[in-house]
């Protein structure tokens, strides 16, 4: 749940949307809070991400297709 003390800001690109924080799980399962920030305007899609210590921004957000249960595993070594 988003803390009430965390101020949300307007998107610096479009000026209309609000930048929303997103969290994720790390490679070893630990929670990574605010790994990405995404503009909630559907016409904008501006985002900031942190991947392995590198900050990337501006990439268009793309939806991933859901993985099927019968799809081969992508893990290696098992």
C-alpha positions in Angstrom: 0.0 0.0 0.0 1.2 3.5 -0.9 2.3 5.5 2.1 0.3 8.7 2.7 3.6 10.5 3.3 4.9 9.8 -0.2 4.1 12.8 -2.4 3.0 11.9 -5.9 4.2 14.2 -8.6 2.9 15.2 -12.0 4.6 13.7 -15.0 7.4 16.0 -16.3 6.8 14.8 -19.9 3.1 15.3 -20.4 2.2 17.5 -17.4 -1.2 15.7 -17.2 -0.6 12.3 -15.6 0.7 11.4 -12.2 3.9 9.4 -11.7 2.9 6.2 -9.9 5.5 4.0 -8.0 5.7 0.3 -8.8 7.5 -2.3 -6.8 8.9 -5.7 -7.8 10.6 -8.8 -6.4 14.4 -9.1 -6.8 16.2 -12.1 -8.2 16.4 -13.6 -4.8 12.8 -12.9 -3.9 13.4 -9.8 -1.8 10.9 -6.9 -2.3 12.3 -3.9 -4.2 10.2 -0.9 -3.4 9.7 1.8 -6.0 11.7 0.0 -8.7 9.8 2.0 -11.4 7.7 5.1 -11.7 5.1 5.2 -14.5 2.9 8.0 -15.8 -0.8 7.0 -15.4 -1.9 8.9 -18.5 -2.7 6.3 -21.2 -1.5 8.6 -24.0 1.9 9.3 -22.3 3.4 6.1 -20.8 6.6 7.8 -19.6 8.5 5.8 -17.1 11.7 5.6 -15.0 13.2 2.2 -14.0 16.1 0.9 -11.9 17.7 -2.3 -13.3 20.8 -3.6 -11.7 21.7 -0.1 -10.4 21.2 1.6 -13.8 18.4 4.2 -14.2 16.6 4.1 -17.5 13.8 6.4 -18.6 11.5 7.2 -21.5 10.9 3.8 -22.8 7.4 3.1 -23.8 5.7 0.7 -21.5 4.8 -2.6 -23.1 2.4 -5.2 -21.7 3.8 -8.7 -21.4 1.7 -11.6 -22.6 0.7 -13.9 -19.8 2.7 -17.1 -19.5 0.9 -20.3 -20.1 1.1 -23.2 -17.6 2.1 -25.5 -20.4 4.9 -23.3 -21.7 8.4 -24.6 -21.3 10.3 -23.3 -18.3 12.8 -20.5 -18.9 14.9 -21.4 -15.9 18.3 -22.9 -16.4 20.1 -25.5 -14.4 16.9 -27.3 -13.2 
